[in-house]
């Protein structure tokens, strides 16, 4: 494993600028501590570069111990992510399942130097590297979460592991050994709420677990067969001073779970049909929860006001519409929802009415890179990352490594299309944003982009 400072002077300036930022502001404001940052909304107020390339605006890149679809997170000046190796790293050289390893990696945000890396043996009974799911995303698809003192990683059948930020293991907990009905593999990410780690063990046990974050002790479990065919990461919705809801998507519905008991608080239906898998995650802005899904049988987008009880479909659904997403969780900014549809189309939806106001095609500037990343999945797209917003710009990284930059408004004008490398690498995670920097992982490297 190695890290490569792109230019010596650039690396020094990167470290100095980060020191100035963190010494004059609250470091927590610059953290991106879970999948898609603050409560999963995918928005950073700080502007970031809109142009980069192999020799421009790349502060550093660090070699990784293996592949993965999980996204990097940033906490307390450290970047964390997960990888896998030993099995299923390439379709033409699958290897033996008994050699499958997971890796939890900690990298210094300023320099790109690896601070520590832990290797975990895979549990028995892992899904085979076959079919159209596991072969597309592999065995490290859950993004970690950090509460500022501890790091929590979910490794599917190998369970949940808590570390201190120095890499010492604190506890581990098994949350199921099952598989989803389609054998597509496990992918949803854990979150932290108060003194709980909330773990969506959807494939493993059709359950969401509430674990004590200090001990790993199970506080509650919400279990239902309806959680099959969903890969949705939960979010926390604050209803009032006395009530929070944990919201997650299941086929055709949004559910709200009581974080004190694990009991279902409300549900709202009407998003794609029961045969449509829930591949994305909900987002919440100003008391309204938005979700957009897609699949073989269609899909749709829905807006649900917070605070429902029991069946909230009639009382709290503001609108639903036919615009659907691929695998990308949408992002909401400046009154519009941005959802990536099939074929790499950025769709702009008015959040008040649900009306589709624009479709923006991603125009590649590199003729050597096919827009589909060189491969196609069953749904016509190999792109697993989700769009994020930095300042007033919208960013989306495709599986071939090209990141498209748009204005984050109704016009959604493309202002950039950037690649990180001329080498053959696969990019399946969602970018992390911190201190005006962009962190993007591939199956081989972690890149830090910054002016």
N, C-alpha and C positions, 0 to 999 in steps of 0.2 A: 504494500500500500504506500502511496506517495501523494504529495500535493505539489502543485506546480504554480508558483507565483508567475503571473503572465509577464510582468515587468517589475524589476526590483523597486524602482521609484514608486510605481503604482501601488505596490503592496504596502510600502511605508506610509504613503498618503492615506491608504485605506485604514490602516491601524490608527493613525493620528485623527482622522475624521471621526472614526467610531468612538475614540476616547473623548473627543470634544462633545459629541452628541450625548453619550451616556453620562458625562459628568455634569451636564447642564440641564438634564431633563430626567423625568421619571423613567427608569429603564423598562418598567412594565408596559409603558405606552408603546414601546417599539417591539414588544414580543409578538410572536405569531405562534401561540402555544398549543394549537390543535389543528385538525383538518380545516383548512380555509380560515384560519385566524380567529379573531374575536367572535365567539359564539357561532362560528361557521359561516359568517356573512361574506367573507371573501373580499373585504374592503380595507384598504389602508389610506389614511389621509395624506401621507407623504408621497410626493411625486417620485418617480423612478425613471431610469433611462428608457428611451423609446427606440434607441438604435444600439446594436452591438453586433459583433462578429468574432471569428476566431482570433483576431488581433485588435479588437476594439472593445473597451468597456468590460472586459472580463478580468475581475480582480484576482481571482484564483480559481483553480479547479483541483479537486482532490479525488484520487482513485478510490473506488469503493470495493468492498470484499465480495460483492455479488450483485445480482439483479434485484428488481423490486418495482412494484407499482405504488408503494406507499409514498406519501409526500413528506418533504422535510418540514420540521418545525423549528422555531427559534425561541430560546428562553435563556435569560440571564447571560447573554453573550455567547451562547453555545447553540449549535445546530445539531439536531438529533434526527436520525432516520433509521429504517430497518432494511435489511437485505436478506437474500437467501443464496445458497450455493450448494453444489454437490449433486443436485438432481434437478432436471427440468430447466436448465439454463439455456438449452438450445434444442430445437425440434429434431435436428439431425444427430444429436449426441445426448440422449436423455439421461443416461447414467442409471445408477441404482438408487432406489428410494431410501435404502438404509443409510445412504451417505448424505441425506438432506440435512443441512444446517441452516439456522437463522442467525443473523448478526444484528446487534444493536450498536450503532456507531454514534460517537460524540465528536464533533469537529468545532474548533475555535472559529467563531464568527469573523474575527478580524483578519486572521492569517490563513485560514484553511487547513491548519495543522490538525491531524487527528489527535484528540486528547485521550480517548479510550475506545475500545471495541470489545464487546462480549459476544461469545458464540454459544448458541443453545442447540442441543440435539433435538431433532424433531421427535414428536410423540409417535407411537405406533398407530397405524391405521390412517395415515395421511391419504388424501385423495390422490389417485393416480394422475400422472401427467398425460392426460388424454382428453378427447372431446374438444369443445370450442371455448370453454371457460378457463379452466386451469392453464391450458396451453397459451392463453392470451395474457393472463396476468400473473401466473406463478404463485409463489408461496409467501410473499411479503407484501401484502396489499393493504394492511391496516396501518393508518398513520398514528404515531404515538401522540400522547398528550402530557403536558407538564403543568404542575401547579406552582412552579417557582422553587419548590423544595424537593420534589420527587418527579421521576419520569415513569410513566405507565405505558407498557406496550402490550398489545393483544396479538397473539400468535396462533389464533385458531385453535386447533386441537391441542396445541402445546400450552394453551392457557394464557393467563394474564400474569405479567411479571412487573413488580415495582422495584425501581432502583433509586438510590440517592443520586445527586447530580455528578458525583465522582465515579459512578459506575458500580457501586456496591449493591448487590441484590438485597432487598428488604423482605420481600415475600413473593410467593407465586400461588396462583389459584386456578384450578381446572374449571371450565365452564361448559363442558360437553365434548363429545367425541363423534357426533353425528355429521352428516353431510346434507346439503340441500338436495331436493328431489332431482334436480337437473344435473347434479354433480358439476356445477360451474365453479365451485370453490367459495371461499370466505373472503370478505373484503371490507365490511363496515368497520368504522373506527370508534374507539372509546372516547368519552368526554369526562370532565370533572365538574361536579356540582356540589358546592359546599364541602362536606366531609365524605362525599361519595365519589367513587369511580363508577360511571355508568357504562356497561359493556354490552354492546349489541351482538350476542352470540346467536345470530339468526340462523346460520347454517348448522352450527354445532348442536343446538338444543332448542331452536325455535323460541328463544328467550331473550329478554333484556335483564341483566343483573345489576343490582345496586350493591357494590362492595365498599366496605369501610376502607378509605384510602390509606390509613395508617397500618392496618393489620391484614387486609384482604378478606376479613370476615364477611360472609354474606348477610346483608341486611334484609334484602327481599329479592324475589325473582318474579318477573311478569312473563308468563309462558302461554303461547297460543300457536296452534297449527297454522293460523293465518299469517304467521311471520315467515313462512316459507316463501321463496321466490322474491326476497327483498334484500337489498344491500344498502340500506339507508343508515346514515350516521345521524344520531339524535341531536337536537338542540334544546336549549333551555329557554322557555318563554316566561317572563315575569308578568303575572296577571295583576297583582297588587302587592302591598307590603306583607300580606299573609299567605300568598299563594304563588307558587311557581309550577309550571307544567313542563314535563319532558316530552317533546313532540318528535314522532318518528313516522315514517311512511311505511305502509304495507299495501299490497295490491288493492287498488281502487280506493284507498282510504288514507286519511291522516289520523293518527292516534295521539292522545295526550295521556301520559302516565303520571300518577301522583308520586313525586320523588320521596315522600315520607313512607308510603306503604307499598308501592309497586302496583297499585290497582289502576285500572283503566278509568280515566276521568271523563273523557269524551271521545267521540269519533265523528268524522265528517267524510262522506263518500262522494264519489263522482269525479274520479280522476283516472280515466283510462280504461276502466273495466277490470274485472277480477282476473282476467287472463293476461293482463299487462303486468310484467314484473316492475318492481320499484327499484330502479338502478341508481337513483339520485338521492339527494338529501334536501329536506325543507330548509327554508330560510325565513327569518322574521325581521320586519322593519316596521317601526311605529305601530306595534300592536296587531299587525296583519301577517299571517303566515302564508308563504307562497311555496308552491311545489310544481315541478314540471317533469313529466315522465314520458317515456316512449317505449316501443317494443313491437313485436310481430303483429299484434292485433290493434295497433294504433297508439293512443296515448292522449295526453292533454295537460293543461295547466289550470291550477286552482288557487283562489285566494280565500283564506278563512280568518275571520276576526278572532282574536284570542278571547278566553274566558268562557268557553262553552261548557255545557253539562250534558252528559249522556249522548244522545243522538243530536249533534249540533248542525246537521246538514241543512235543515230549513232555516234555523235561527241565525247561523253565523257564517255561512258561505256567501261571500260577496259576489263572486262570479266564478265561472269555469269556462274554459274554451278549448278548442281543438289543437292549438299549437303545442307541439311535443318536443321533448329533448332527446338526445342520444344517451350517453352515459355521463354527461357533464351536468353537475349541479349548477343551477342558474345563479346569477348575481343581480342584486337590485341596487340601483343608484340613480339619483336625480329623477325620481318618478318613473323609471322604466326598469323592466325586467329583461335581462339579456340571457337568452337560452340558445345553446348550440344544438341545432337539429342535424338530421342525417345529411351526409354529403358535405359537412363543414360549413353550414350556413348559420351565421349569427342572426338570430331573430330578436327583434326589439318589440316589447309588449308594454302598452300603457298600463300602469298598475292600478289606476282608478277604474278603468272600464274593461280591461282584459283584451282590448283590441290590439291586433298585430299592426304596428305602424311602419315596420321596415324589415326587409331581409337583406343582409349584407354578405356577399360572397367573399371568402378569403382568397385574395389574389397573391399567389406565390411569386417571389422575385427570383427564384432559383429553379431554372428549367430542369436541372438534374434531379430534383426531388419531387416525386409524384405527390399529389395533394393527399393521397390516402396513406402516405408513409410507407409505400411499397408492399402493403398487404391489405387484405380485406377480411373483416369478420362477417359473421352471419347477418349483422345489421348494417353492413356497408361501411363501417368506420372502426378503425382500431384505436381511436383516441379516447383515453380514459381520464385525462386531466380535465379540470374545470376552469372556467374563466374567473379572473380576479380583477379588482380595480385598485390602481395606485394613483392618488391625486385625482385627475380628471381623465385618465386613460384606462382603457379596458385591454386586458392581456389574455391571450389563449394560446397554449402550447400544444401542438399536435404531436402525434406519435412519432413523426419523422424528425422532431426536434425544432421545427420552425415555429417561432412565436409570432403571432399576429397582434398588432397593436391598433386599437380603434379609439376614436373619441367616445367617451362614456356618456352619450346623449342620444337624443332621438335620431340625429343624422347618422350616427355610427359610421363615421368616415374612417377608412383604413389609413393609418399614418405610418405604418411600418410593418416589415416582415423580416425577421432576423433569425439567423442560425448560429449555433454555438460551435459547431465543429464540422469539418469535412469528412470525418471518420464515420463509420457505420455504428450508430448507437440508437437505442430505442428509448423514447421519453414517454413515460406513462403516469407520472405524478403530477400534482397541481403545484404551481409555484408558491413559494412562501415569500412574504414581503416584510422587511424590517430595516429601519434606518435609511430608507431610500434605496435599499439593495433588493435584488431579486435572486432567490435561490431556486435553482432548477436541477432536478436529479435525472440521470439516465440510468441505463442498466450497467454503466461502467464508471460514471463520475458524478460528483456533485459540483455544480458551477455556482459561483457568486458573480453577479452582474452589478456593476456600479460605476458611476462616472468618476 
